[in-house]
Amino acid sequence: VMNTLGLIQIGLILSCTTIISSLQCNHLPLQQRKVIENSLRLLDKMGKKFPQQCLREKMSFKFPTQVLQPRQKDTIGVAIEEIFQHIFSIFSKNLTLAAWDGTALDEFQNGLYLQIEQLEACVIKKHTHYRWSKEASRLKLKKYFRKIDCFLKDKKHDLCSWEISRAEMRRCLQLIDKATRKL
């Protein structure tokens, strides 16, 4: 749960980012790499090493890598924005048993949120969004994140389910990083 101070910070940052955003759109891939690096660092900082007792519960979610191999830069941007929204959504609820560092978690959420805003401001022209919304890729992404969500629910959001999901999000961000480096 985000505290009021966090929301005030986001508000201030957003009012500044809209001014700067037009300048930043040209540097989006570079900026995304920084956000991803930072998010990966925060994911590591949030929790300790992967707990041994969770190894036997490991699960394969099979990220749909084809969503990060479209023809156009715009579509990749839309895909990444969608992925960030899903990750943000997953990491915004039922975290009580996760036993993570709260500050790192807040920073992680804030970073994702700002990047979503940035992507919406830059990459997405309405027609791209419309085309993307009808694509099979979008459905594949939804299915992938639904699997993670259901897994967390089935395990009643226990420590291991969160650790497995955190490891999966790490993999997911690494795949995005690989894709943006090719842009």
C-alpha angles and dihedrals in degrees: 000000000000117000125228093254089057091051092049089051091050090050092052093045092049094052089053095043095056089059093048097034096088089058092046099052090082090056097045100119091049091046091049091054089054091048091049093047089049092046091051090050090050092047088056092045093049095066139017126248115315106282114249093221089062095057094088091054094055113140134198113227097174107220110225096241092182089076088070095052104067126142097247134056089224094058091051088052091052091047092050092048090052092049091050090050091052092047090047090050094049092048093049102067143057094002096145095108096041093090093206133152104274097210093052090047092051091049090048092052093045092050092051092046093052092047091052089052091047093050092048090052096047118024106032119086110175096249092054089051092049093050092045093050090061094047127111088228091068091052091049090053092048090051092049094052092042088057090055092045093050091046090055091047093047090052090045090241092289125170096267094048089053093047091050090048091048090053089049093051088051089056091046093053091047090055091051089049091053091050095049092050088061093054 
